[in-house]
Amino acid sequence: MAQVTIEVNGRPYLVGCEDGQEANLRELAALFDNQVRQVSADVGNLGETRLFLMGALLMADELADAKTKLARAHAELNRIRTSQGDAEGRAIAALDAAARRIEALAEKTAG
């Protein structure tokens, strides 16, 4: 297990992670640090625990919004796929009917 020192709100924290995940952990820590610093700038210093809690809650809110948008996008994609499938089915049926008519006309003119 790897250990990484991250910095949040100007303070270092030693955190463990799986080997190979160090860069990802640093990126996540930077996101959290930015959120905490923004809360601190907006609200003032609330104390580390409350500051971290507010930062985490704001990030959780952003995550929930992103999940909602993703669910809507998936629903829209499924609707489009269903609509496309219906349109393809109608197109195939129309082509089959046209082919039958053409064959019938060809038989009339040949016969």
Residue pairs with C-beta under 8 A, 6 or more apart in sequence:
1 16
1 17
1 18
1 19
2 16
2 17
2 18
2 19
2 20
2 21
2 22
3 14
3 15
3 16
3 17
4 14
4 15
4 16
4 17
4 22
4 25
4 26
5 12
5 13
5 14
5 15
6 12
6 13
6 15
6 25
6 26
6 29
6 33
7 13
7 29
7 33
8 29
8 32
8 33
8 36
8 52
9 33
9 36
9 37
9 40
9 48
9 51
11 48
15 25
15 29
17 24
17 25
31 59
32 55
32 56
32 59
35 55
35 58
35 59
36 51
36 52
36 54
36 55
38 55
39 46
39 51
39 54
39 55
39 58
40 46
40 51
43 54
45 51
46 54
